Amino acid sequence: MASDVLHFDDIEVGQVWRSQGRTITETDVVNFAGMTGDYTPLHVDHEYASNTPFRKPIAHGLLGLSLLAGMSSRCPNMATAAFLGVRDWKFLKPLFFGDTVHVTTEVTEKRQHGRRRGEVIWRRELVNQHGQVVQSGVFETLVDIALPEKATPPIEQPATIPIAAKRTA
């Protein structure tokens, strides 16, 4: 594995990472609606949405969660063996077209499971450009433990054989 990949033993409870930002577009919402079949008017109908408390369309909550999952998959870049689940997920504020979001990830727990893997519990938040947490919850993953590198036996050097005898003048 690449040296920039973190393993179970490389991380500590309390470590925090922040992803790069990503702007949510109307195209993202239309594509998500098409992919999932969720054409709820609040997401795709400007006229309908103008008569709601939001006054304009909002992105699907699950689009935000999906973006968070993708944005945090490399922040940090872990040797993830399995995604175990999401719990206590909260949709706290709406996501609007044009919002730029980033993810903050904090290690809250880790438990070793055998010699090869450990469970890591992450607190993840989706934060908008105003610093407001719009979604938050807990992700659970199984992360590989770095295997010890195999010792390379020393290479035996052949006996040196002189190519030519030293000349004397």
BAVO-124565 format. One line per field, with one value per residue (C-alpha): y, z, x. Coordinates in steps of 0.2 Angstrom, whole numbers, m for minus. Each point is the difference from the previous one (the first is absolute). Layout:
% BAVO-124565
py = (Y / ...)
pz = (Z / ...)
px = (X / ...)
//
This chain:
% BAVO-124565
py = (0 / 18 / 8 / 14 / m13 / 0 / m16 / m3 / 2 / 17 / 9 / 6 / 4 / 19 / 3 / 11 / 2 / 13 / m4 / 12 / 9 / m5 / 11 / m8 / 4 / m1 / m13 / m11 / 1 / m5 / m14 / m6 / 0 / m9 / m13 / m3 / 3 / 13 / 15 / 7 / 18 / 8 / m5 / 2 / 12 / 19 / 6 / m13 / 3 / 19 / m3 / m9 / 7 / m2 / 11 / m10 / m18 / m9 / m15 / m17 / m4 / m17 / 9 / 9 / m16 / m8 / 15 / m1 / m19 / 4 / 15 / m9 / m16 / 8 / 12 / m9 / m13 / m15 / m19 / m3 / m18 / 2 / 13 / m6 / 13 / 18 / 4 / 15 / 9 / 17 / 12 / 17 / 13 / 0 / m1 / 13 / 1 / 10 / m5 / m6 / m13 / m9 / m15 / 0 / m17 / m5 / m16 / m4 / m18 / m14 / m18 / m14 / m16 / m13 / 2 / 6 / 14 / 12 / 10 / 19 / 11 / 17 / 15 / 8 / 17 / 8 / 19 / 14 / 15 / 10 / m12 / m8 / m19 / m6 / m18 / m11 / m17 / m15 / m12 / m17 / m8 / m14 / 5 / m11 / m1 / 2 / m16 / m1 / 1 / m16 / 1 / 0 / m12 / 8 / m2 / m10 / 9 / m11 / m1 / 13 / m6 / 11 / 4 / 4 / m1 / 16 / 7 / 4 / 13)
pz = (0 / m3 / 14 / 2 / 5 / 19 / 9 / 16 / 11 / m9 / 7 / 17 / 9 / m1 / m17 / m12 / m19 / m11 / m19 / m14 / m5 / m13 / m7 / m1 / m17 / m7 / m12 / 15 / 6 / m17 / m2 / 17 / m3 / m16 / 8 / 15 / m7 / 14 / m10 / 16 / m6 / 14 / m9 / m18 / m2 / 2 / 0 / 13 / 11 / 0 / 10 / 14 / 15 / m10 / m14 / m12 / m4 / 11 / m3 / 6 / 17 / m6 / m14 / 14 / 9 / m16 / m3 / 17 / m2 / m16 / 7 / 15 / m8 / m3 / 15 / 8 / m13 / 10 / m3 / 2 / 0 / 2 / 3 / 14 / 1 / 5 / 16 / 8 / m17 / 2 / m14 / 9 / m13 / m19 / m14 / m14 / m17 / 0 / 18 / 2 / 12 / 8 / 12 / 17 / 7 / 18 / 6 / 16 / 4 / m6 / 4 / m6 / m7 / m1 / m8 / m17 / 3 / 11 / 1 / m1 / 5 / m8 / 4 / m17 / m4 / m16 / 2 / m12 / m5 / 14 / 13 / 4 / 3 / m12 / 3 / 13 / 7 / 2 / m12 / 4 / m10 / 1 / m3 / m4 / 12 / m9 / m2 / 5 / m15 / m3 / 4 / m16 / 2 / m3 / m18 / 1 / m9 / m11 / 5 / m9 / m13 / m7 / m18 / m2 / 10 / 7 / m12 / 7 / m8)
px = (0 / 5 / 10 / m14 / m13 / m3 / m3 / m8 / 15 / 4 / m15 / m5 / m16 / m3 / 9 / m10 / 0 / m8 / m4 / 1 / m16 / m13 / m14 / m17 / m8 / m18 / 8 / 5 / m17 / m8 / 12 / m3 / m19 / 2 / 12 / m12 / m17 / m3 / m8 / m8 / m6 / 10 / 16 / m4 / m15 / 5 / m18 / m5 / 15 / m3 / m16 / 9 / 9 / 17 / m7 / 11 / 5 / 11 / 12 / m5 / 6 / 7 / 9 / 9 / 4 / 6 / 11 / 7 / 4 / 9 / 9 / 6 / 6 / 17 / 0 / 9 / 6 / m2 / 3 / m19 / m5 / m19 / m13 / m10 / m14 / m7 / m9 / m8 / 0 / m8 / m6 / 2 / m2 / m5 / 13 / m3 / 6 / 17 / 4 / 18 / 3 / 14 / 2 / 8 / 4 / 6 / 5 / m10 / 3 / 11 / 0 / 11 / m8 / 13 / 17 / m5 / m13 / m8 / m16 / 0 / m14 / m1 / m10 / m3 / m8 / m5 / 3 / m6 / 10 / m8 / 8 / m17 / m1 / m13 / 1 / 9 / 1 / 11 / 9 / 7 / 14 / 12 / 18 / 14 / 15 / 17 / 8 / 18 / 12 / 9 / 18 / 11 / 14 / 17 / 7 / 15 / 14 / 11 / 18 / 10 / 12 / 13 / m2 / 19 / 15 / 7 / 13 / 17 / 11)
//
